[in-house]
Amino acid sequence: MVSTILMIASVQAAGAARAAYQSCTNYRVTTNWGRVEVDTRPVGTDYIGNIAWAMFINNLADVPGRYDYQILVNGRPLKTETVHKDDNLHFTIPRHQGGRYVYEAGDEIHVIASHAAGKNLYVTPINRCTVPYSAG
């Protein structure tokens, strides 16, 4: 019960603070083990099109394996997935899915990812960013 209340409170706080996040254009968060990068990729006439997201681990021996991740838009889950990769975790988040836009300019994109490699557990740093209003 307590975890449910905390989750609701964190989602509400995220919505209120959205404007304070950096743009998802050329966004980078660096850690002692690697980095997370986020950028927009235009598609056709859509200046946003896709959000490109990547997690780069410096120790290449730890890169292959299982990655678990969840994509959130404005604090609400869009997708939760487990993938097995031979390289770093990277994907695009198409704006147009299932006949509708799943995020708009000004929305908050946040990805939570983890990867266990031997004795190391890699967890993404906070990487919330705002979908830009223009292509740059």
C-alpha positions in Angstrom: 0.0 0.0 0.0 2.8 2.4 0.8 4.6 1.8 -2.5 1.4 2.6 -4.4 1.0 5.9 -2.6 4.6 6.8 -3.3 4.3 5.9 -7.0 1.2 8.1 -7.3 3.0 11.0 -5.5 6.1 10.7 -7.7 4.0 10.7 -10.9 2.2 13.9 -9.8 5.4 15.5 -8.9 6.9 14.6 -12.3 4.0 16.2 -14.1 4.3 19.5 -12.1 8.1 19.7 -12.8 8.1 18.9 -16.5 9.0 22.4 -17.6 12.3 22.3 -15.7 13.8 19.4 -17.7 16.2 19.8 -20.5 15.2 19.3 -24.1 15.5 15.8 -25.5 17.7 17.3 -28.3 21.4 16.2 -27.9 20.7 15.3 -24.2 23.4 13.4 -22.4 23.9 12.1 -18.8 27.3 10.8 -18.0 28.1 8.4 -15.1 31.2 6.6 -13.9 30.3 3.5 -15.9 29.1 5.1 -19.2 26.4 7.4 -20.4 22.8 7.8 -21.6 22.0 9.8 -24.7 18.7 11.0 -26.0 17.9 12.9 -29.3 15.1 13.5 -31.7 15.0 12.1 -35.2 12.7 13.7 -37.7 10.5 11.4 -39.8 9.1 12.8 -43.1 7.4 16.1 -42.3 7.3 15.4 -38.5 10.1 17.5 -37.0 10.1 15.3 -33.9 9.3 11.9 -35.4 11.2 9.6 -33.0 13.0 9.9 -29.8 16.3 8.0 -30.1 17.5 6.7 -26.7 20.8 4.8 -25.9 22.7 3.4 -22.9 26.4 3.1 -23.4 28.5 1.0 -21.0 32.2 1.7 -21.0 33.3 -1.8 -20.0 32.7 -3.7 -23.3 32.9 -7.1 -21.6 29.8 -6.2 -19.6 27.7 -5.0 -22.6 26.2 -8.3 -23.9 23.2 -9.7 -22.1 19.7 -9.0 -20.8 18.4 -5.4 -20.5 15.1 -4.6 -18.8 13.6 -1.2 -19.5 10.5 0.9 -19.1 9.6 4.0 -21.2 7.5 6.6 -19.4 5.7 9.6 -21.0 4.6 12.2 -18.4 5.2 9.6 -15.7 2.8 7.0 -17.3 4.2 3.8 -18.7 4.3 3.6 -22.5 6.3 0.3 -22.8 8.0 -2.2 -20.6 10.3 -4.7 -22.2 13.2 -7.2 -21.7 15.7 -7.6 -24.6 18.9 -9.5 -25.1 21.6 -7.5 -26.8 25.1 -8.2 -28.1 25.7 -4.4 -28.1 24.6 -1.5 -26.0 20.9 -0.9 -25.4 19.5 1.5 -27.9 16.1 2.1 -29.5 13.8 4.7 -31.0 10.4 5.7 -29.5 8.2 6.5 -32.5 5.9 9.5 -31.8 3.1 8.0 -34.0 2.0 4.6 -32.8 -1.2 2.7 -33.3 -2.8 5.5 -35.3 -2.1 8.2 -32.8 0.7 10.4 -31.3 1.9 8.9 -28.0 3.8 12.1 -27.0 3.7 15.7 -28.0 6.1 18.7 -27.8 6.5 19.6 -24.2 5.9 16.1 -22.9 8.4 14.4 -20.5 10.3 11.3 -21.7 11.9 9.1 -19.1 13.5 5.7 -19.5 14.4 3.4 -16.6 16.8 0.6 -17.6 18.9 -2.0 -15.9 21.5 -4.5 -17.0 23.1 -7.2 -14.8 26.6 -8.3 -15.9 28.4 -10.6 -13.6 28.9 -8.8 -10.3 27.9 -5.5 -11.8 24.4 -4.1 -12.0 24.0 -1.1 -14.3 21.0 1.2 -13.7 20.4 4.3 -15.7 20.8 7.7 -14.0 17.7 9.9 -14.0 17.3 10.9 -17.7 14.1 12.9 -17.9 13.9 15.3 -20.8 11.3 17.3 -22.6 10.2 16.7 -26.2 11.2 19.9 -28.0 8.8 22.3 -29.7 11.1 22.7 -32.7 13.8 20.6 -34.3 16.6 22.3 -32.5 
